[in-house]
């Protein structure tokens, strides 16, 4: 007996200006199934689901819930039809408790928090969540915050749940816990849509996979009848090599030495606690850790963007053979020393690029101070912009397009391409493939390997432990600002790294 269809999209079309985000998309979700949606960056996955969730409204097409056509103009309308979306970036109030966040936006007259809490506890027990309903958001780990977001939509009675990149910042152990919860929800008859770029997760959790390409739905296949290579070919329209070609390190020299570095935030809390390691030329050093464990502060400290309370960062100049202490130097002073530290930040539009400027002008942000006259030269930045667009297959009308008009993945390509083009001797890349499709991700991995082979010391901060193990020569693990382990990428085990990411930092890290 065929499963009943819970949600159906028919001929959905959505344009932004002259660009088609979705074009005549047809897709259905069955009751009691987990449907994964795959596609390249800019293929329209999130846009399509945002229309189902009431964030956008389609230009053309119809949406059906339980066989009846519905009109969804807002998230409130979506909840009326028992549809809830859990976005990649959480929408929580930090100073409120889990229970208080769950009740936000509910206009059902008066209600008692004690009754809300009782219902929340029932939901957690039903599906196997682990959460303290009285705990404040600012005290929660990322996985707990995500749990609150899921509880918010379940509390409102959602039978159709949409999760956008739900495992992006989770450890393997946390991911498996989430998947167990999703399986229980499926058994309870819930319909679940999951958007993810991680192929092994798609094959592990989904019943069917819908593939979008350039805004159009090209296929839906049964997960049990497909594999990673076939799904990638459907996504890209061509065969893609999914192997990271890791070469052996050669002529390694301690290019950057971090010694007993400690740093505090504006509240006096230690964000880095006695961190020590070396980054070698001709090697990729991976850094693994739960989001917020000090990765950002560590890279900003090396780049001269974050003040150190104590410790040293020593750089060995490959041209002079002399050592320079980078502590307390400004980013410009560090650059004037000849230290080429290229930094791909986590917040690509907040720190990396200027959204209202076009691609050419964003290339100039790295070179304008080199000008020898009062007039800016645009030829070299223009050539670089066009090279990056071609090399990384950036989907854009042209180099004069404002960066804010690009999809998230294409913004990331522009940023990474610019940083690598600056010919650094130390390249720091924080989450350089976050939000990128499979093909673009492997292009970035190969570019990082090329830098390594050119003698660059590469520091790679990543989320996917499988990639860290396959790409990196050594992997440094940090938790709550402390080093909890250093392992060989060729012999490392994912579960061991996951344990180090969550282990108690009260004891000496030698235990790792």
KEKE-647199 format. One record per residue (C-alpha): chain; residue number from 1; x, y, z. Coordinates in nm, 2 decimals. Example, Ala and Ser with C-alpha at 12.3 -4.5 7.8 and 13.67 -1.06 7.14 Angstrom:
% residues 2
NODE chaine num      x      y      z
NODE      A   1   1.23  -0.45   0.78
NODE      A   2   1.37  -0.11   0.71
END
This chain:
% residues 512
NODE chaine num      x      y      z
NODE      A   1   0.00   0.00   0.00
NODE      A   2   0.14   0.34  -0.11
NODE      A   3   0.21   0.60   0.16
NODE      A   4  -0.02   0.89   0.17
NODE      A   5   0.13   1.22   0.05
NODE      A   6   0.15   1.48   0.32
NODE      A   7   0.30   1.77   0.12
NODE      A   8   0.31   1.83  -0.26
NODE      A   9   0.46   2.12  -0.46
NODE      A  10   0.34   2.15  -0.82
NODE      A  11   0.51   2.36  -1.08
NODE      A  12   0.66   2.60  -0.83
NODE      A  13   0.84   2.89  -0.98
NODE      A  14   1.02   3.17  -0.80
NODE      A  15   1.24   3.45  -0.95
NODE      A  16   1.46   3.72  -0.80
NODE      A  17   1.49   3.98  -1.07
NODE      A  18   1.58   3.80  -1.39
NODE      A  19   1.72   3.49  -1.20
NODE      A  20   1.52   3.18  -1.16
NODE      A  21   1.56   3.04  -0.81
NODE      A  22   1.30   2.77  -0.88
NODE      A  23   1.15   2.68  -1.21
NODE      A  24   0.84   2.45  -1.24
NODE      A  25   0.95   2.24  -0.94
NODE      A  26   0.75   1.93  -0.86
NODE      A  27   0.81   1.75  -0.53
NODE      A  28   0.62   1.55  -0.28
NODE      A  29   0.68   1.43   0.08
NODE      A  30   0.50   1.13   0.21
NODE      A  31   0.36   1.07   0.56
NODE      A  32   0.60   0.88   0.79
NODE      A  33   0.91   0.93   0.57
NODE      A  34   1.24   1.13   0.57
NODE      A  35   1.30   1.30   0.24
NODE      A  36   1.65   1.45   0.17
NODE      A  37   1.69   1.74  -0.07
NODE      A  38   2.02   1.76  -0.26
NODE      A  39   2.15   2.02  -0.51
NODE      A  40   2.44   2.25  -0.60
NODE      A  41   2.47   2.59  -0.44
NODE      A  42   2.20   2.81  -0.58
NODE      A  43   1.99   2.52  -0.70
NODE      A  44   1.69   2.64  -0.51
NODE      A  45   1.67   2.39  -0.22
NODE      A  46   1.63   2.64   0.07
NODE      A  47   1.42   2.88  -0.15
NODE      A  48   1.17   2.60  -0.23
NODE      A  49   1.14   2.51   0.14
NODE      A  50   1.11   2.87   0.24
NODE      A  51   0.80   2.90   0.02
NODE      A  52   0.65   2.59   0.20
NODE      A  53   0.74   2.75   0.53
NODE      A  54   0.59   3.09   0.44
NODE      A  55   0.91   3.29   0.42
NODE      A  56   0.87   3.35   0.04
NODE      A  57   0.56   3.33  -0.18
NODE      A  58   0.58   3.15  -0.51
NODE      A  59   0.53   3.35  -0.84
NODE      A  60   0.36   3.05  -0.99
NODE      A  61   0.25   2.70  -0.88
NODE      A  62   0.05   2.53  -0.61
NODE      A  63   0.12   2.38  -0.27
NODE      A  64  -0.10   2.09  -0.14
NODE      A  65  -0.12   1.96   0.22
NODE      A  66  -0.30   1.63   0.27
NODE      A  67  -0.43   1.66  -0.08
NODE      A  68  -0.59   2.00  -0.04
NODE      A  69  -0.45   2.32  -0.21
NODE      A  70  -0.33   2.57   0.05
NODE      A  71  -0.21   2.93   0.03
NODE      A  72   0.09   3.00   0.26
NODE      A  73   0.19   3.37   0.29
NODE      A  74   0.36   3.36   0.63
NODE      A  75   0.51   3.12   0.89
NODE      A  76   0.19   3.16   1.08
NODE      A  77   0.00   3.02   0.78
NODE      A  78   0.25   2.74   0.77
NODE      A  79   0.19   2.65   1.13
NODE      A  80  -0.18   2.65   1.06
NODE      A  81  -0.12   2.36   0.82
NODE      A  82   0.11   2.20   1.07
NODE      A  83   0.44   2.28   0.88
NODE      A  84   0.74   2.40   1.08
NODE      A  85   1.09   2.48   0.96
NODE      A  86   1.41   2.47   1.16
NODE      A  87   1.66   2.71   1.01
NODE      A  88   2.03   2.67   1.00
NODE      A  89   2.08   2.99   1.20
NODE      A  90   1.88   2.96   1.52
NODE      A  91   1.62   3.22   1.61
NODE      A  92   1.63   3.21   1.99
NODE      A  93   1.65   3.47   2.27
NODE      A  94   1.96   3.40   2.47
NODE      A  95   1.83   3.54   2.81
NODE      A  96   1.52   3.33   2.80
NODE      A  97   1.48   2.97   2.91
NODE      A  98   1.40   2.68   2.67
NODE      A  99   1.03   2.69   2.78
NODE      A 100   1.01   3.07   2.74
NODE      A 101   1.15   3.05   2.39
NODE      A 102   0.91   2.78   2.29
NODE      A 103   0.61   3.00   2.39
NODE      A 104   0.73   3.31   2.20
NODE      A 105   0.49   3.42   1.92
NODE      A 106   0.20   3.21   2.05
NODE      A 107  -0.11   3.42   2.06
NODE      A 108  -0.36   3.19   2.23
NODE      A 109  -0.45   3.41   2.52
NODE      A 110  -0.31   3.33   2.87
NODE      A 111  -0.11   3.02   2.94
NODE      A 112   0.08   2.89   3.23
NODE      A 113   0.45   2.82   3.19
NODE      A 114   0.41   2.52   3.42
NODE      A 115   0.16   2.37   3.17
NODE      A 116   0.39   2.45   2.88
NODE      A 117   0.68   2.29   3.06
NODE      A 118   0.46   1.98   3.12
NODE      A 119   0.38   1.95   2.75
NODE      A 120   0.74   2.00   2.66
NODE      A 121   0.85   1.72   2.89
NODE      A 122   0.59   1.49   2.73
NODE      A 123   0.73   1.57   2.38
NODE      A 124   1.09   1.51   2.49
NODE      A 125   1.00   1.18   2.65
NODE      A 126   0.80   1.08   2.34
NODE      A 127   1.09   1.13   2.10
NODE      A 128   1.40   1.09   2.31
NODE      A 129   1.52   1.45   2.34
NODE      A 130   1.74   1.54   2.63
NODE      A 131   1.68   1.90   2.74
NODE      A 132   1.63   2.10   3.06
NODE      A 133   1.32   2.32   3.00
NODE      A 134   1.44   2.57   3.26
NODE      A 135   1.79   2.61   3.12
NODE      A 136   1.87   2.94   2.96
NODE      A 137   1.98   2.95   2.60
NODE      A 138   2.31   3.13   2.68
NODE      A 139   2.41   2.82   2.89
NODE      A 140   2.33   2.57   2.61
NODE      A 141   2.55   2.38   2.37
NODE      A 142   2.47   2.41   2.00
NODE      A 143   2.29   2.07   2.00
NODE      A 144   2.07   2.19   2.29
NODE      A 145   1.98   2.51   2.10
NODE      A 146   1.88   2.30   1.80
NODE      A 147   1.67   2.08   2.02
NODE      A 148   1.48   2.39   2.14
NODE      A 149   1.41   2.49   1.78
NODE      A 150   1.27   2.15   1.70
NODE      A 151   1.06   2.15   2.02
NODE      A 152   0.92   2.49   1.92
NODE      A 153   0.77   2.35   1.60
NODE      A 154   0.65   2.03   1.77
NODE      A 155   0.49   2.22   2.05
NODE      A 156   0.29   2.41   1.78
NODE      A 157   0.17   2.08   1.65
NODE      A 158   0.39   2.04   1.33
NODE      A 159   0.34   1.72   1.14
NODE      A 160   0.57   1.83   0.86
NODE      A 161   0.92   1.93   0.97
NODE      A 162   1.18   2.09   0.75
NODE      A 163   1.55   2.10   0.87
NODE      A 164   1.80   2.31   0.69
NODE      A 165   2.16   2.18   0.73
NODE      A 166   2.08   2.05   1.08
NODE      A 167   2.42   1.88   1.14
NODE      A 168   2.64   2.16   1.03
NODE      A 169   2.78   2.23   1.38
NODE      A 170   2.72   1.90   1.55
NODE      A 171   2.97   1.63   1.65
NODE      A 172   2.93   1.28   1.52
NODE      A 173   2.78   1.17   1.85
NODE      A 174   2.53   1.46   1.85
NODE      A 175   2.44   1.39   1.49
NODE      A 176   2.36   1.03   1.57
NODE      A 177   2.14   1.14   1.86
NODE      A 178   1.95   1.38   1.63
NODE      A 179   1.91   1.10   1.37
NODE      A 180   1.77   0.87   1.64
NODE      A 181   1.51   1.14   1.73
NODE      A 182   1.42   1.19   1.36
NODE      A 183   1.37   0.81   1.32
NODE      A 184   1.13   0.81   1.62
NODE      A 185   0.94   1.10   1.47
NODE      A 186   0.92   0.92   1.14
NODE      A 187   0.78   0.61   1.32
NODE      A 188   0.52   0.84   1.48
NODE      A 189   0.40   0.94   1.13
NODE      A 190   0.58   1.27   1.10
NODE      A 191   0.70   1.38   0.75
NODE      A 192   1.06   1.52   0.76
NODE      A 193   1.25   1.71   0.50
NODE      A 194   1.62   1.74   0.55
NODE      A 195   1.85   1.97   0.35
NODE      A 196   2.22   1.87   0.38
NODE      A 197   2.54   1.86   0.17
NODE      A 198   2.68   1.55   0.36
NODE      A 199   2.62   1.25   0.13
NODE      A 200   2.69   0.99   0.40
NODE      A 201   2.42   1.15   0.61
NODE      A 202   2.17   1.14   0.32
NODE      A 203   2.24   0.77   0.27
NODE      A 204   2.21   0.71   0.65
NODE      A 205   1.89   0.89   0.74
NODE      A 206   1.67   0.93   0.44
NODE      A 207   1.41   0.71   0.27
NODE      A 208   1.41   0.90  -0.06
NODE      A 209   1.63   1.18  -0.21
NODE      A 210   1.50   1.46  -0.43
NODE      A 211   1.76   1.63  -0.65
NODE      A 212   1.74   1.99  -0.77
NODE      A 213   1.97   2.13  -1.04
NODE      A 214   1.97   2.50  -1.14
NODE      A 215   1.63   2.55  -0.98
NODE      A 216   1.46   2.25  -1.14
NODE      A 217   1.37   1.92  -0.99
NODE      A 218   1.55   1.65  -1.19
NODE      A 219   1.48   1.33  -1.00
NODE      A 220   1.36   1.16  -0.68
NODE      A 221   1.52   0.83  -0.60
NODE      A 222   1.48   0.57  -0.33
NODE      A 223   1.78   0.59  -0.10
NODE      A 224   1.82   0.21  -0.08
NODE      A 225   1.86   0.20  -0.46
NODE      A 226   2.13   0.47  -0.50
NODE      A 227   2.48   0.56  -0.40
NODE      A 228   2.70   0.86  -0.35
NODE      A 229   2.84   0.86  -0.71
NODE      A 230   2.49   0.85  -0.87
NODE      A 231   2.35   1.12  -0.65
NODE      A 232   2.65   1.35  -0.72
NODE      A 233   2.61   1.29  -1.10
NODE      A 234   2.24   1.37  -1.08
NODE      A 235   2.33   1.69  -0.89
NODE      A 236   2.60   1.81  -1.12
NODE      A 237   2.48   1.66  -1.45
NODE      A 238   2.82   1.50  -1.49
NODE      A 239   3.05   1.25  -1.32
NODE      A 240   3.26   1.40  -1.04
NODE      A 241   3.58   1.26  -0.87
NODE      A 242   3.50   1.25  -0.50
NODE      A 243   3.85   1.17  -0.38
NODE      A 244   4.07   1.41  -0.19
NODE      A 245   4.43   1.37  -0.32
NODE      A 246   4.63   1.40   0.00
NODE      A 247   5.00   1.42  -0.08
NODE      A 248   5.28   1.34   0.17
NODE      A 249   5.43   1.65   0.35
NODE      A 250   5.77   1.75   0.22
NODE      A 251   6.04   1.98   0.35
NODE      A 252   5.83   2.07   0.66
NODE      A 253   5.95   2.36   0.87
NODE      A 254   5.79   2.50   1.18
NODE      A 255   5.65   2.81   1.00
NODE      A 256   5.42   2.92   1.29
NODE      A 257   5.46   2.84   1.66
NODE      A 258   5.19   2.92   1.91
NODE      A 259   5.32   2.91   2.26
NODE      A 260   5.10   2.90   2.57
NODE      A 261   4.85   3.15   2.43
NODE      A 262   4.57   3.27   2.66
NODE      A 263   4.30   3.51   2.57
NODE      A 264   3.98   3.65   2.73
NODE      A 265   3.67   3.80   2.60
NODE      A 266   3.50   4.13   2.70
NODE      A 267   3.35   3.96   3.00
NODE      A 268   3.68   3.83   3.13
NODE      A 269   3.60   3.47   3.03
NODE      A 270   3.89   3.27   2.89
NODE      A 271   3.83   3.19   2.53
NODE      A 272   4.18   3.05   2.48
NODE      A 273   4.35   2.87   2.77
NODE      A 274   4.72   2.79   2.74
NODE      A 275   4.71   2.68   2.37
NODE      A 276   5.03   2.56   2.21
NODE      A 277   5.09   2.40   1.87
NODE      A 278   5.30   2.44   1.55
NODE      A 279   5.19   2.48   1.19
NODE      A 280   5.45   2.34   0.95
NODE      A 281   5.51   2.45   0.59
NODE      A 282   5.40   2.19   0.34
NODE      A 283   5.14   2.05   0.57
NODE      A 284   4.77   2.09   0.64
NODE      A 285   4.69   2.12   1.02
NODE      A 286   4.33   2.06   1.09
NODE      A 287   4.15   2.21   1.39
NODE      A 288   3.85   2.02   1.52
NODE      A 289   3.60   2.14   1.79
NODE      A 290   3.24   2.21   1.86
NODE      A 291   3.14   2.56   1.74
NODE      A 292   3.24   2.82   1.99
NODE      A 293   3.53   2.63   2.13
NODE      A 294   3.78   2.90   2.05
NODE      A 295   3.85   2.83   1.68
NODE      A 296   3.76   3.18   1.57
NODE      A 297   3.95   3.36   1.85
NODE      A 298   4.26   3.14   1.78
NODE      A 299   4.27   3.24   1.41
NODE      A 300   4.19   3.60   1.48
NODE      A 301   4.48   3.61   1.74
NODE      A 302   4.72   3.48   1.47
NODE      A 303   4.59   3.74   1.22
NODE      A 304   4.63   4.02   1.47
NODE      A 305   4.26   4.07   1.52
NODE      A 306   4.23   3.95   1.88
NODE      A 307   4.43   4.06   2.18
NODE      A 308   4.63   3.80   2.38
NODE      A 309   4.64   3.80   2.76
NODE      A 310   4.96   3.59   2.75
NODE      A 311   5.17   3.37   2.53
NODE      A 312   5.35   3.42   2.20
NODE      A 313   5.29   3.36   1.83
NODE      A 314   5.62   3.32   1.65
NODE      A 315   5.65   3.33   1.27
NODE      A 316   5.95   3.21   1.08
NODE      A 317   6.00   3.42   0.77
NODE      A 318   6.08   3.19   0.48
NODE      A 319   6.27   3.47   0.30
NODE      A 320   6.50   3.59   0.58
NODE      A 321   6.50   3.29   0.80
NODE      A 322   6.44   3.52   1.10
NODE      A 323   6.17   3.48   1.37
NODE      A 324   5.91   3.75   1.44
NODE      A 325   5.68   3.76   1.75
NODE      A 326   5.33   3.85   1.62
NODE      A 327   5.19   3.93   1.96
NODE      A 328   5.04   4.28   2.00
NODE      A 329   5.10   4.37   1.64
NODE      A 330   4.82   4.51   1.42
NODE      A 331   4.71   4.32   1.11
NODE      A 332   4.88   4.59   0.90
NODE      A 333   5.20   4.56   1.09
NODE      A 334   5.19   4.18   1.05
NODE      A 335   5.15   4.23   0.67
NODE      A 336   5.42   4.49   0.66
NODE      A 337   5.66   4.23   0.81
NODE      A 338   5.60   4.02   0.50
NODE      A 339   5.37   3.77   0.69
NODE      A 340   5.10   3.66   0.45
NODE      A 341   4.83   3.53   0.67
NODE      A 342   4.52   3.48   0.47
NODE      A 343   4.21   3.46   0.68
NODE      A 344   3.88   3.31   0.56
NODE      A 345   3.64   3.41   0.85
NODE      A 346   3.33   3.22   0.96
NODE      A 347   3.12   3.53   0.89
NODE      A 348   3.19   3.58   0.52
NODE      A 349   2.98   3.89   0.48
NODE      A 350   3.04   4.03   0.83
NODE      A 351   3.42   4.02   0.81
NODE      A 352   3.52   3.87   0.48
NODE      A 353   3.34   4.07   0.21
NODE      A 354   3.13   4.38   0.16
NODE      A 355   2.79   4.28   0.04
NODE      A 356   2.70   4.61  -0.14
NODE      A 357   3.03   4.61  -0.33
NODE      A 358   3.07   4.41  -0.65
NODE      A 359   3.31   4.12  -0.69
NODE      A 360   3.59   4.33  -0.85
NODE      A 361   3.58   4.59  -0.56
NODE      A 362   3.59   4.30  -0.31
NODE      A 363   3.91   4.18  -0.48
NODE      A 364   4.05   4.53  -0.43
NODE      A 365   4.00   4.52  -0.05
NODE      A 366   4.32   4.30  -0.04
NODE      A 367   4.53   4.52  -0.27
NODE      A 368   4.42   4.89  -0.25
NODE      A 369   4.70   4.98  -0.01
NODE      A 370   4.96   4.87  -0.26
NODE      A 371   4.86   5.16  -0.49
NODE      A 372   5.14   5.41  -0.58
NODE      A 373   4.90   5.69  -0.67
NODE      A 374   4.58   5.84  -0.54
NODE      A 375   4.39   5.65  -0.81
NODE      A 376   4.28   5.29  -0.77
NODE      A 377   4.38   5.04  -1.04
NODE      A 378   4.10   4.80  -1.13
NODE      A 379   4.26   4.59  -1.41
NODE      A 380   4.44   4.34  -1.18
NODE      A 381   4.13   4.30  -0.95
NODE      A 382   3.91   4.27  -1.25
NODE      A 383   4.13   3.99  -1.40
NODE      A 384   4.14   3.82  -1.06
NODE      A 385   3.76   3.84  -1.02
NODE      A 386   3.71   3.69  -1.37
NODE      A 387   3.97   3.42  -1.30
NODE      A 388   3.79   3.32  -0.97
NODE      A 389   3.45   3.32  -1.14
NODE      A 390   3.58   3.08  -1.41
NODE      A 391   3.80   2.86  -1.19
NODE      A 392   3.55   2.81  -0.91
NODE      A 393   3.24   2.82  -1.13
NODE      A 394   3.08   3.11  -0.95
NODE      A 395   2.72   3.14  -1.05
NODE      A 396   2.68   3.52  -1.12
NODE      A 397   2.57   3.75  -1.41
NODE      A 398   2.92   3.90  -1.41
NODE      A 399   3.21   4.04  -1.21
NODE      A 400   3.02   4.37  -1.15
NODE      A 401   2.74   4.20  -0.96
NODE      A 402   2.71   4.30  -0.59
NODE      A 403   2.82   4.02  -0.37
NODE      A 404   2.50   4.03  -0.16
NODE      A 405   2.30   3.92  -0.47
NODE      A 406   2.49   3.59  -0.48
NODE      A 407   2.38   3.27  -0.31
NODE      A 408   2.57   3.18   0.02
NODE      A 409   2.78   2.92  -0.15
NODE      A 410   2.89   3.15  -0.43
NODE      A 411   2.98   3.42  -0.18
NODE      A 412   3.20   3.16  -0.02
NODE      A 413   3.37   3.08  -0.35
NODE      A 414   3.45   3.44  -0.41
NODE      A 415   3.60   3.48  -0.05
NODE      A 416   3.81   3.16  -0.07
NODE      A 417   3.93   3.23  -0.42
NODE      A 418   4.05   3.58  -0.31
NODE      A 419   4.23   3.46  -0.01
NODE      A 420   4.42   3.18  -0.19
NODE      A 421   4.51   3.42  -0.47
NODE      A 422   4.70   3.64  -0.22
NODE      A 423   4.99   3.39  -0.22
NODE      A 424   5.03   3.34   0.15
NODE      A 425   5.30   3.15   0.34
NODE      A 426   5.05   3.07   0.61
NODE      A 427   4.69   3.01   0.50
NODE      A 428   4.42   3.00   0.77
NODE      A 429   4.08   2.88   0.64
NODE      A 430   3.79   2.87   0.88
NODE      A 431   3.50   2.66   0.74
NODE      A 432   3.59   2.74   0.38
NODE      A 433   3.33   2.49   0.24
NODE      A 434   3.04   2.58   0.48
NODE      A 435   2.73   2.58   0.26
NODE      A 436   2.91   2.46  -0.06
NODE      A 437   2.79   2.18  -0.27
NODE      A 438   2.99   1.86  -0.32
NODE      A 439   3.17   1.97  -0.64
NODE      A 440   3.27   2.31  -0.51
NODE      A 441   3.39   2.16  -0.18
NODE      A 442   3.62   1.92  -0.35
NODE      A 443   3.75   2.21  -0.57
NODE      A 444   3.84   2.39  -0.24
NODE      A 445   4.01   2.08  -0.09
NODE      A 446   4.22   2.05  -0.40
NODE      A 447   4.32   2.42  -0.39
NODE      A 448   4.42   2.38  -0.03
NODE      A 449   4.63   2.07  -0.12
NODE      A 450   4.80   2.28  -0.40
NODE      A 451   4.89   2.54  -0.14
NODE      A 452   5.04   2.27   0.08
NODE      A 453   5.24   2.13  -0.21
NODE      A 454   5.37   2.49  -0.28
NODE      A 455   5.51   2.49   0.08
NODE      A 456   5.24   2.69   0.24
NODE      A 457   5.15   2.61   0.61
NODE      A 458   4.77   2.55   0.59
NODE      A 459   4.55   2.57   0.90
NODE      A 460   4.21   2.43   0.82
NODE      A 461   3.91   2.47   1.06
NODE      A 462   3.64   2.23   0.96
NODE      A 463   3.31   2.08   1.07
NODE      A 464   3.30   1.75   0.89
NODE      A 465   3.53   1.50   1.07
NODE      A 466   3.54   1.27   0.77
NODE      A 467   3.69   1.55   0.56
NODE      A 468   3.93   1.65   0.84
NODE      A 469   4.06   1.29   0.86
NODE      A 470   4.09   1.26   0.48
NODE      A 471   4.24   1.60   0.41
NODE      A 472   4.46   1.69   0.71
NODE      A 473   4.81   1.56   0.80
NODE      A 474   4.76   1.64   1.17
NODE      A 475   4.44   1.73   1.36
NODE      A 476   4.44   1.95   1.67
NODE      A 477   4.13   1.91   1.89
NODE      A 478   4.01   2.20   2.11
NODE      A 479   3.73   2.22   2.36
NODE      A 480   3.63   2.53   2.56
NODE      A 481   3.95   2.70   2.45
NODE      A 482   4.18   2.42   2.56
NODE      A 483   4.38   2.17   2.35
NODE      A 484   4.24   1.82   2.43
NODE      A 485   4.43   1.62   2.17
NODE      A 486   4.66   1.61   1.86
NODE      A 487   4.63   1.32   1.63
NODE      A 488   4.77   1.19   1.30
NODE      A 489   4.51   1.24   1.02
NODE      A 490   4.61   0.91   0.85
NODE      A 491   4.54   0.70   1.16
NODE      A 492   4.28   0.91   1.34
NODE      A 493   3.93   0.77   1.42
NODE      A 494   3.62   0.98   1.40
NODE      A 495   3.48   0.86   1.73
NODE      A 496   3.80   0.94   1.92
NODE      A 497   3.81   1.29   1.78
NODE      A 498   3.44   1.34   1.87
NODE      A 499   3.52   1.23   2.23
NODE      A 500   3.80   1.48   2.25
NODE      A 501   3.57   1.75   2.13
NODE      A 502   3.33   1.69   2.42
NODE      A 503   3.56   1.55   2.69
NODE      A 504   3.59   1.73   3.02
NODE      A 505   3.87   2.00   3.02
NODE      A 506   3.91   1.99   3.40
NODE      A 507   4.18   1.72   3.37
NODE      A 508   4.51   1.76   3.20
NODE      A 509   4.48   1.73   2.82
NODE      A 510   4.76   1.47   2.82
NODE      A 511   4.48   1.22   2.89
NODE      A 512   4.37   1.26   2.53
END
